Amino acid sequence: MDSQKASAQAVTLPMCQWLGTERADDHLVAWSATREYRQRDFRRDVATLFASVSVTPCSRWALCLEDNYSFAVALLAVLYSGKTPVLPGHFRQAQLSEQCDEFDALITDLPLQLNCPVLRFPFVTLEPLSVLPAFPENASLVLFTSGSTGKPQKIIKPVSCLERESQWLSAQWGAELAGSRFVATVAPHHMYGLSFAFMLPLSLGLPFAATSVQYHEQLHSLAVKTPLAFVSSPAFLKRLDSTLAPVTLRAVFSAGGPLESDAAQSVKATCSCLPTEIYGTTESGIIAFRQQTRPGEAWALFDNVDLRPQPDGNIAVISPIIPQPEGIALSDEIKLSSDGSRRFDLLGRKDRIVKIAEQRISLDEIEQRLCALDLLADACVLTLEKQGRVSVAALIVLTPAGDALLQVENCNVLFGQIRHALREWVSPVSLPRYWRIVPAIPLNQQGKRAAAELQEMFL
């Protein structure tokens, strides 16, 4: 490892030092296709926005920014102002209007129209301070769960917990990340993107891309120019184009759900390294990781993280980055290793069990049965409540065989055949009552299914 790479890996800085003199004026912070952002730019831009934020009476600032460098500027400016950044986790006007009681003002680079004060990028500049105030003690920000199984829940996350998590990640992977640049398909508005695509590169002093990767071709183009660490999701990694020439990435991170073994091996063939899968939650932060050197590889706990069975049958995660000393109960079915190896298997989500007409129904099982049919390439199952009645609804993606049947017959015939096949496996009350045919299951920026967006497809 050369001295430049060793230096990049050796120092992990807390957030209060990101703008300090520990990093030279020409240190590269972020880049886009059209420009580079240096440390001097970062200091100036944060101080300039700070001047606008600090003079307002608003204390809770929602950040809705597509540009990742602008997000970094806005988050630091709000924190230095002694105010609270609020990360709604999406940029949708209707949902933001519903969440308006969670924030007082908005910083955005999008044409959002909300009934609150708005600062827009590029913002009108006031004279920046030559020196920012001291970074506030006990700073925190507000996140929301992804809402994949219900209404997103607000989570208050201390900055100190995020910093400690970055130290763990640096200790685990800092050496192999040294000298690389970070690119991501996930945005820093959810916990995974915040930790891996924002906190980690800025803590390590490694550059990050201001623009998110949307297509494999973009990743390929970037990877042939510079060493990359790639922060992504199972949904994106499953779509990598095997016909493109392989590239060599320093690391590939994936979170949001387990990768199938075949998908992990496909990533290795395409990117020259096995993906490192991360298990965690918005509430708990990181919990475990794995690389599938063999199918069904168990998950390994991070140091200082413990899983403890509870009397009610749940599993609680205990961690120094969880403020609650009693830990947090997980919503996943987990099988702990019996050999003391601090490993475990994930068996599925508990909260995908619903009760309809006094029957316990597994939405996961219905999805698995649907995906096993020759007519369907993918499926997503949820519950709807209409006129006081709860029913199962399904979004389905057709295979060529399913599409051919639809062209010859009609939707009713197609849905009838699917229901008939399902009856062999599930109870009548489990059969989907509402159907939507889609080209692909809609996912949010984190590559996860968001309940609110799925529900809207049945309005």
C-alpha positions in Angstrom: 0.0 0.0 0.0 1.5 3.4 -1.0 1.8 6.3 1.5 -1.1 8.2 -0.1 -3.5 5.2 0.4 -2.2 4.5 3.9 -2.9 8.1 4.8 -6.4 7.9 3.4 -7.2 4.8 5.5 -5.3 5.8 8.7 -7.5 8.7 9.9 -11.2 8.5 10.5 -12.5 12.0 11.4 -15.7 12.8 13.4 -18.2 15.1 11.8 -17.0 18.1 13.7 -13.7 17.8 11.9 -14.9 17.2 8.4 -14.4 20.9 7.5 -11.3 21.4 9.5 -7.7 22.0 8.5 -6.9 18.3 9.0 -7.7 18.1 5.3 -5.9 20.3 2.8 -7.7 23.0 0.8 -7.4 21.0 -2.4 -8.6 17.7 -0.8 -11.2 16.2 -3.2 -14.5 15.8 -1.3 -16.9 14.9 -4.2 -17.2 15.0 -7.9 -19.7 15.0 -10.8 -19.5 14.7 -14.6 -18.9 18.5 -14.8 -16.9 19.5 -11.8 -14.9 18.6 -8.7 -15.7 19.8 -5.2 -12.6 20.5 -3.0 -12.3 21.0 0.7 -12.2 24.8 0.2 -15.5 24.6 -1.7 -17.0 22.4 1.0 -16.1 24.9 3.7 -17.4 27.9 1.8 -20.6 26.2 0.7 -21.5 25.0 4.2 -20.7 28.4 5.7 -22.8 30.2 3.0 -25.9 28.0 3.6 -25.3 28.3 7.4 -25.7 32.1 7.0 -29.2 31.6 5.5 -30.4 28.8 7.8 -29.1 30.3 11.1 -31.1 33.6 10.8 -34.4 31.8 10.5 -36.6 30.8 13.4 -37.2 27.4 11.9 -35.7 24.6 13.9 -36.5 21.4 11.9 -35.3 21.4 8.3 -36.4 18.7 5.8 -33.7 17.8 3.3 -34.9 16.7 -0.1 -31.9 16.9 -2.4 -31.1 14.6 -5.4 -27.5 15.9 -5.6 -25.4 14.1 -2.9 -22.9 16.9 -2.5 -25.7 19.4 -1.9 -27.1 17.0 0.7 -23.7 17.0 2.5 -23.6 20.8 2.4 -27.2 21.1 3.7 -26.9 18.6 6.5 -23.8 20.2 7.9 -25.2 23.7 7.6 -28.3 22.7 9.5 -26.3 20.9 12.2 -23.8 23.8 12.7 -26.9 26.1 13.1 -27.9 24.1 16.1 -31.0 22.9 14.2 -32.3 19.5 13.3 -32.0 17.9 9.8 -35.1 15.8 8.9 -34.6 13.1 6.2 -38.1 12.2 5.0 -36.7 9.4 2.9 -38.5 10.4 -0.3 -39.2 13.4 -2.5 -42.9 12.9 -3.2 -45.0 16.0 -2.9 -48.2 14.3 -1.7 -46.4 12.4 1.1 -44.3 15.4 2.1 -47.6 17.3 2.5 -48.8 14.5 4.8 -45.6 14.8 6.9 -45.6 18.6 7.1 -46.0 18.4 10.9 -42.6 16.7 11.1 -40.6 19.8 9.8 -40.7 23.6 9.7 -38.8 24.3 6.5 -37.4 22.7 3.5 -34.0 22.6 1.6 -34.3 21.2 -1.8 -33.0 21.1 -5.4 -36.4 20.0 -6.7 -39.5 21.9 -7.8 -41.4 21.0 -4.6 -44.2 23.4 -3.5 -45.0 23.1 0.2 -46.6 25.4 2.7 -43.4 26.2 4.5 -40.2 28.3 4.1 -38.0 26.8 1.3 -34.3 27.3 0.5 -33.5 26.1 -3.0 -30.2 24.9 -4.5 -28.6 26.9 -6.0 -29.5 29.1 -3.0 -29.4 32.9 -2.7 -26.1 33.5 -0.9 -25.6 35.7 2.1 -22.1 36.6 3.2 -20.6 33.4 4.7 -18.9 33.5 8.0 -15.1 33.3 8.0 -15.3 30.8 10.8 -18.2 28.5 11.7 -19.3 28.1 15.3 -18.4 25.1 17.3 -20.1 21.9 16.2 -23.0 21.4 18.7 -22.8 18.8 21.3 -25.5 16.0 21.3 -26.4 16.8 17.7 -29.0 14.5 16.1 -31.0 14.1 13.0 -34.4 12.5 12.2 -34.8 9.6 9.8 -37.9 7.5 8.9 -38.1 3.8 8.4 -38.6 2.8 4.7 -42.3 2.0 5.2 -41.9 -1.3 3.4 -44.6 -2.9 5.6 -46.6 0.1 6.8 -46.5 3.8 7.7 -42.9 5.0 8.1 -41.9 5.6 11.7 -39.8 8.5 12.9 -36.4 7.6 14.3 -34.1 10.2 16.2 -30.5 9.3 15.5 -27.7 10.9 17.5 -24.7 11.9 15.3 -22.4 10.2 17.9 -24.0 6.8 17.0 -23.4 7.4 13.3 -19.8 8.3 14.0 -19.2 5.2 16.1 -20.7 3.1 13.3 -18.3 4.7 10.8 -15.4 3.7 13.1 -16.6 0.1 13.0 -16.9 0.1 9.3 -13.5 1.7 8.9 -11.9 -0.9 11.2 -13.5 -3.7 9.1 -12.9 -2.4 5.6 -10.8 0.8 5.7 -7.7 -0.9 4.4 -9.3 -2.2 1.3 -11.2 1.0 0.7 -8.1 3.2 0.9 -7.6 5.2 -2.4 -11.0 4.4 -3.8 -13.9 6.6 -4.6 -17.5 6.0 -3.5 -20.4 5.6 -5.9 -23.9 4.6 -5.0 -27.3 3.7 -6.3 -28.9 4.4 -2.9 -29.4 7.9 -1.5 -28.3 9.2 1.9 -31.8 9.8 3.0 -32.2 6.3 4.5 -30.0 4.7 7.1 -28.0 2.4 4.8 -27.2 5.2 2.3 -26.5 7.6 5.1 -24.0 5.2 6.7 -22.2 3.8 3.7 -22.6 6.4 0.9 -22.3 9.5 3.1 -20.8 9.0 6.6 -18.2 6.4 5.6 -16.5 8.3 2.7 -16.5 11.6 4.6 -15.2 10.0 7.7 -12.4 8.4 5.8 -11.7 11.4 3.6 -12.6 9.5 0.4 -14.4 11.2 -2.5 -18.0 10.4 -3.3 -20.1 10.9 -6.4 -22.5 13.8 -6.4 -24.8 11.9 -8.7 -26.3 8.5 -8.0 -25.7 5.6 -10.4 -28.8 4.7 -12.3 -27.6 2.2 -14.9 -24.9 -0.5 -15.1 -23.3 1.4 -18.0 -22.6 4.4 -15.8 -20.9 2.1 -13.2 -18.9 0.5 -15.9 -17.7 3.9 -17.3 -16.7 5.1 -13.9 -14.9 1.8 -12.9 -12.5 1.9 -15.8 -11.3 5.4 -14.7 -10.7 5.0 -11.0 -10.9 2.5 -8.1 -14.5 2.3 -6.8 -16.4 1.2 -3.8 -19.9 0.6 -4.9 -22.9 1.0 -2.4 -26.0 -0.6 -3.9 -29.1 -2.8 -3.3 -30.1 -6.3 -4.3 -32.6 -4.9 -6.8 -29.9 -3.1 -8.7 -27.3 -5.9 -8.4 -29.7 -8.5 -9.8 -30.0 -6.4 -12.9 -26.3 -6.1 -13.7 -25.7 -6.8 -17.4 -23.5 -9.9 -17.8 -22.8 -8.9 -21.5 -20.7 -5.9 -20.4 -17.0 -6.5 -20.0 -16.2 -7.2 -16.3 -14.7 -4.5 -14.2 -12.6 -4.6 -11.0 -14.2 -2.9 -8.0 -12.6 -2.5 -4.6 -15.8 -3.4 -2.8 -19.5 -3.9 -3.4 -21.9 -3.4 -0.5 -25.5 -4.5 -0.6 -28.4 -4.0 1.9 -32.1 -3.9 2.0 -32.6 -7.7 1.8 -30.6 -10.9 1.3 -29.1 -11.6 -2.1 -29.7 -14.9 -3.6 -26.5 -17.0 -4.0 -26.7 -17.0 -7.8 -27.0 -13.2 -7.8 -24.0 -12.9 -5.5 -21.9 -15.0 -7.8 -23.1 -13.0 -10.8 -21.9 -9.8 -9.1 -18.5 -11.5 -8.5 -18.2 -12.3 -12.2 -19.2 -8.8 -13.2 -17.4 -6.7 -10.6 -14.5 -9.1 -9.7 -15.4 -9.2 -6.0 -18.1 -10.9 -3.9 -20.6 -8.4 -2.6 -20.6 -7.7 1.1 -24.2 -7.9 2.4 -25.1 -5.8 5.3 -27.9 -6.6 7.8 -29.3 -3.8 10.0 -32.3 -1.6 10.6 -33.0 2.1 10.8 -33.4 1.8 14.5 -30.4 -0.3 15.3 -27.9 0.6 12.6 -25.5 -2.1 11.4 -25.9 -5.6 13.0 -24.2 -8.1 10.8 -22.6 -8.9 7.4 -21.7 -11.8 5.1 -20.1 -12.7 1.9 -21.6 -15.8 0.2 -18.6 -17.9 -0.4 -21.1 -20.8 -0.3 -24.9 -20.8 -0.8 -26.8 -19.8 2.3 -23.8 -18.3 4.1 -24.6 -17.4 7.7 -24.5 -13.8 8.9 -21.6 -12.7 11.2 -22.3 -10.1 13.9 -20.2 -7.0 14.1 -17.9 -6.8 17.1 -19.8 -5.4 20.2 -23.2 -6.4 18.8 -25.2 -9.1 20.5 -28.5 -10.9 19.7 -30.4 -12.1 22.8 -33.5 -14.3 22.8 -36.4 -12.7 24.8 -39.1 -14.4 26.9 -41.7 -13.5 24.3 -39.9 -15.3 21.6 -38.4 -12.3 19.9 -34.8 -11.6 19.3 -33.3 -8.4 20.7 -30.2 -6.7 19.3 -28.0 -5.1 21.9 -25.4 -2.6 20.6 -23.4 0.4 21.7 -24.9 2.4 18.8 -28.4 1.8 20.1 -29.4 4.4 22.7 -31.8 2.0 24.5 -29.8 -0.1 26.9 -32.4 -2.9 26.7 -31.9 -3.1 22.9 -34.4 -3.3 20.1 -36.6 -6.3 19.2 -36.1 -7.4 15.6 -39.0 -8.1 13.2 -37.1 -10.9 11.5 -37.2 -14.6 12.2 -33.7 -15.5 13.2 -32.0 -18.8 13.9 -29.0 -18.4 16.2 -26.0 -20.6 15.8 -25.6 -23.2 18.5 -21.8 -23.4 18.2 -21.0 -20.0 19.8 -19.7 -18.6 16.5 -21.8 -15.4 16.7 -23.5 -16.3 13.5 -27.1 -16.7 12.5 -29.5 -17.4 9.7 -32.3 -15.1 8.5 -35.6 -16.9 8.0 -37.9 -14.1 6.9 -39.9 -11.2 8.4 -42.3 -11.6 11.2 -44.4 -8.6 10.2 -45.3 -10.2 6.9 -47.8 -12.3 8.9 -51.3 -10.7 8.8 -54.7 -11.8 10.2 -57.7 -11.8 7.8 -61.0 -13.4 8.8 -59.3 -14.7 12.0 -56.8 -16.6 9.9 -53.0 -16.0 10.1 -51.7 -15.4 6.6 -48.1 -15.2 5.4 -47.8 -12.6 2.6 -44.3 -14.0 2.0 -45.7 -17.4 1.3 -48.2 -16.0 -1.2 -45.5 -14.2 -3.0 -43.3 -17.3 -3.2 -46.2 -19.3 -4.6 -46.9 -16.7 -7.2 -43.3 -16.4 -8.2 -43.1 -20.2 -8.7 -45.8 -20.0 -11.4 -44.7 -20.2 -15.0 -46.9 -17.3 -15.9 -45.2 -14.8 -13.4 -41.7 -13.4 -13.3 -42.2 -11.5 -10.1 -44.9 -10.6 -7.6 -45.5 -8.3 -4.6 -48.4 -8.9 -2.2 -49.9 -6.5 0.3 -53.1 -5.9 2.2 -55.8 -3.3 1.4 -58.6 -2.1 3.5 -61.7 -1.1 1.5 -65.1 -0.5 3.0 -64.0 -1.9 6.3 -62.8 -5.2 4.7 -59.2 -6.3 4.6 -58.2 -8.2 1.5 -55.0 -9.4 -0.2 -53.8 -7.5 -3.3 -51.1 -8.5 -5.7 -48.8 -6.7 -8.2 -47.5 -9.1 -10.8 -44.9 -9.1 -13.5 -45.6 -11.5 -16.4 -43.2 -13.9 -18.0 -43.4 -14.3 -21.9 -45.8 -17.2 -21.3 -48.0 -15.0 -19.1 -47.9 -12.2 -21.6 -48.8 -14.6 -24.4 -51.9 -15.8 -22.5 -52.9 -12.3 -21.8 -52.7 -11.4 -25.6 -54.9 -14.4 -26.5 -57.4 -14.2 -23.6 -58.0 -11.4 -21.2 -57.2 -10.3 -17.6 -60.0 -12.3 -16.1 -58.8 -15.6 -17.6 -55.2 -14.9 -16.6 -56.2 -14.0 -13.0 -58.5 -17.1 -12.9 -55.7 -19.4 -13.9 -53.4 -17.9 -11.2 -56.1 -18.2 -8.5 -56.7 -21.8 -9.5 -53.0 -22.6 -9.2 -52.8 -20.9 -5.8 -55.7 -22.8 -4.3 -53.6 -25.9 -4.1 -51.3 -24.1 -1.7 -53.1 -21.3 0.2 -56.5 -20.9 1.9 -59.4 -19.1 0.0 -59.1 -16.0 2.2 -55.4 -15.8 1.1 -56.2 -15.5 -2.6 -55.6 -12.0 -3.9 -58.8 -10.1 -4.5 -57.2 -7.1 -6.3 -54.6 -7.4 -9.1 -52.3 -5.0 -11.0 -50.0 -6.0 -13.9 -46.8 -4.0 -14.0 -43.6 -4.1 -16.0 -41.6 -4.2 -12.8 -42.3 -4.0 -9.1 -41.8 -0.3 -8.1 -38.9 0.3 -5.7 -37.8 3.4 -3.9 -34.3 4.9 -4.1 -33.0 2.3 -1.6 -34.1 -0.5 -3.8 -36.9 -1.4 -1.4 -40.7 -1.7 -1.7 -42.4 1.3 -0.1 -45.9 0.6 1.2 -47.4 4.0 0.4 -46.4 3.8 -3.3 -47.7 0.3 -3.6 -51.0 1.2 -2.0 -51.4 4.1 -4.4 -51.4 1.7 -7.3 -54.8 0.3 -6.2 -56.5 3.6 -5.7 
